[in-house]
C-alpha cells in the first residue's frame, strides 16, 4: 500500500483561529491574547506534526444498485458514493493523519492550561484540514498525468454516506496492519486528527459540488456563506 509522508503543512495563525470557530480579523481586533496564544501554539505545534497518507487505487469493475464493485472483491455503497463515483474508472481510498504527538501534547497541556491546550488542539485541526486539501491537489495532479479527471472529495459522515457506513467500508479496503490509524466502535478514528476519504478518477468525471454542500452541519456552520 503506497505511503506518502513528504508533506509541508504551511498553516498560519489565522488557520488556527478559524479552526477554533472564530473570525481571524475580529479576533485580532478584539482578542489579542488569543492571537498571542495561537502564535505560541503554532511555534510549538509544527514540529509535533507527522503527516502521513496511506492509499490504495482500485479499478471499478461494475456499478449496480448504488454499489461500486472494485478490483480485489471490495465494494462501496451509498447514495453519495453512487452520485459522484458511478462514472469513475478508478477510486482512490485513503487515510491521512498528522500523528499522535501533537494530540498527546495538547491533552497533557489541557490539565494545567486549558486555553493553551485547546489552541494546540486547534493546530492539529488546522493541519489535518490543510493535509486534506493537499491530498486532493496531489491526486488531481496525478490524474492529469493520465488525462483523467477527479471527483469531489468524499468523506464518511457526509449526507448520503453515514459515518459508520463509510468508515467500515474504507477500513475494509485498507490493510489495518500497515497503518497507524485505528477505527473505534463509534466510527471515530485514533489519532483523532485523521481523515478517511474517497476520490474518483475517470475520463468523464465532474467535480461539481463542494464537500460543504453535503455536511450535516451546513445550516449552522459559521464559515458557510450566508450563515451568521
C-alpha positions in Angstrom: 0.0 0.0 0.0 1.6 3.3 -1.1 2.6 5.6 1.8 3.2 9.3 1.3 5.0 11.2 4.1 6.5 14.3 2.5 4.0 17.0 3.2 5.0 20.6 4.1 1.9 21.8 6.0 2.1 25.5 5.8 -0.5 26.6 8.3 -0.9 30.1 9.8 -2.2 31.7 12.9 -5.4 32.6 11.0 -5.9 29.0 10.2 -5.7 28.1 13.9 -8.2 30.9 14.8 -10.6 29.6 12.1 -10.2 26.0 13.4 -11.3 27.4 16.8 -14.5 28.7 15.1 -13.5 32.3 15.1 -13.2 35.1 12.5 -9.4 35.9 12.4 -9.9 39.6 11.7 -12.4 40.0 14.5 -10.2 38.1 17.0 -7.2 40.2 16.0 -9.1 43.4 16.7 -10.8 42.3 19.9 -8.9 39.4 21.4 -5.1 40.0 21.0 -4.4 37.5 23.8 -5.9 34.7 21.7 -3.6 35.7 18.8 -0.6 35.5 21.1 -1.6 32.1 22.3 -2.1 30.9 18.8 1.4 32.2 17.8 3.0 30.3 20.6 0.9 27.1 19.9 1.9 27.2 16.2 5.6 27.5 17.0 5.5 24.6 19.4 3.0 22.5 17.5 4.5 22.5 14.0 7.5 20.2 14.9 5.0 17.8 16.5 3.1 17.2 13.3 3.9 14.0 11.4 1.6 14.0 8.3 1.3 10.6 6.5 -1.2 9.4 3.8 -1.9 5.8 3.1 -3.9 4.9 0.0 -4.9 2.2 -2.5 -6.1 2.6 -6.0 -8.9 0.3 -7.1 -10.4 -0.4 -10.6 -14.2 -0.1 -10.7 -15.3 -3.4 -12.3 -19.1 -3.0 -12.1 -21.7 -0.5 -11.0 -25.1 -1.6 -9.9 -27.9 -0.6 -7.5 -25.9 2.2 -5.7 -22.9 -0.1 -5.4 -19.4 0.0 -6.9 -17.7 -3.3 -7.2 -14.0 -2.9 -7.0 -11.0 -5.0 -8.1 -10.0 -7.5 -5.4 -13.6 -8.2 -4.4 -14.2 -5.0 -2.4 -17.2 -2.7 -2.8 -18.5 0.7 -1.9 -22.2 1.6 -1.5 -24.3 4.6 -0.6 -26.3 7.3 -2.3 -23.5 9.8 -2.1 -20.9 7.4 -3.4 -23.2 6.4 -6.3 -23.9 10.0 -7.2 -20.3 11.1 -7.5 -18.4 7.9 -8.4 -20.8 5.9 -10.7 -18.8 7.2 -13.7 -15.4 6.6 -12.2 -13.0 4.1 -13.8 -10.9 4.0 -10.6 -11.3 5.0 -7.0 -8.6 6.2 -4.6 -9.3 5.0 -1.0 -7.1 6.9 1.5 -6.4 7.6 5.1 -4.4 10.6 6.3 -3.2 11.6 9.7 -0.9 14.2 11.4 0.0 11.6 14.1 -0.3 11.4 17.8 2.5 13.5 19.2 0.7 16.9 19.0 -2.6 15.3 20.2 -0.8 13.9 23.3 0.9 17.2 24.0 -2.4 19.1 23.7 -4.2 16.7 26.0 -1.5 17.0 28.6 -1.4 20.8 28.5 -5.2 21.0 29.0 -4.7 19.8 32.5 -2.8 22.9 33.5 -3.7 25.5 30.9 -7.0 24.8 29.2 -6.8 27.7 26.7 -3.3 26.8 25.5 -4.2 23.1 25.3 -7.2 23.8 23.2 -5.2 26.0 21.0 -2.6 23.3 20.5 -5.5 21.0 19.6 -6.7 23.6 17.0 -3.2 23.5 15.4 -3.9 19.8 14.8 -7.3 20.6 13.4 -5.9 23.2 11.0 -3.1 20.9 10.0 -5.3 17.9 9.1 -7.7 20.2 7.2 -4.7 21.5 5.2 -3.5 18.0 4.6 -6.8 17.0 3.2 -6.6 19.9 0.7 -3.1 18.9 -0.3 -4.1 15.3 -0.8 -6.8 16.5 -3.2 -4.3 18.6 -5.1 -1.9 15.7 -5.2 -4.4 13.3 -6.8 -5.7 15.9 -9.1 -2.2 16.4 -10.5 -1.8 12.6 -10.5 -4.9 12.2 -12.5 -4.0 14.8 -15.1 -0.8 12.9 -15.9 -3.1 10.1 -17.1 -5.5 12.5 -18.8 -8.2 11.7 -16.2 -10.4 13.9 -14.0 -11.1 13.7 -10.3 -14.3 13.7 -8.4 -15.3 15.7 -5.4 -13.6 14.5 -2.2 -16.0 12.2 -0.3 -15.7 11.6 3.5 -17.7 9.3 5.7 -20.3 11.3 7.6 -21.3 13.4 4.7 -25.0 13.5 3.8 -25.8 10.3 1.9 -22.9 8.3 3.4 -23.1 7.9 7.2 -20.1 7.9 9.4 -20.4 4.3 10.5 -21.2 3.0 7.0 -18.4 4.9 5.3 -15.7 4.2 7.9 -16.5 0.4 7.8 -16.2 0.4 4.1 -13.0 2.3 3.9 -11.3 0.2 6.6 -12.4 -3.0 5.0 -10.4 -1.9 1.9 -7.2 -0.9 3.6 -4.8 -3.2 5.4 -5.1 -2.1 9.1 -1.8 -3.9 9.9 0.1 -1.5 7.8 -1.4 1.8 9.1 -1.2 3.6 12.4 -4.9 4.7 12.4 -7.4 2.7 14.3 -11.2 2.7 13.9 -13.1 2.8 17.2 -16.6 1.2 17.5 -18.1 4.7 17.4 -16.7 5.3 14.0 -14.2 7.8 15.3 -10.5 7.3 14.3 -7.5 7.3 16.5 -5.4 9.5 16.2 -8.3 12.0 16.2 -6.6 14.3 13.8 -7.1 11.9 10.9 -9.2 11.8 7.7 -10.7 9.0 5.6 -11.6 9.7 2.0 -12.5 8.6 -1.4 -11.6 10.3 -4.7 -12.8 9.0 -8.0 -10.7 9.0 -11.2 -12.2 8.9 -14.7 -12.3 10.3 -18.2 -15.7 11.9 -17.9 -15.9 12.8 -14.2 -17.2 16.1 -12.8 -16.0 17.7 -9.6 -19.2 19.8 -9.4 -20.3 20.4 -5.8 -18.4 21.1 -2.7 -18.0 18.8 0.3 -19.6 21.5 2.4 -22.8 21.0 0.4 -23.0 17.5 1.9 -22.1 18.4 5.5 -24.7 17.6 8.2 -23.8 20.9 9.9 -24.0 23.1 6.8 -27.0 25.1 8.1 -25.2 26.0 11.3 -21.6 26.4 10.1 -20.3 29.9 10.7 -17.8 29.6 7.8 -20.5 28.9 5.2 -21.6 31.9 3.1 -24.9 33.2 4.2 -24.7 31.8 7.8 -24.2 34.2 10.7 
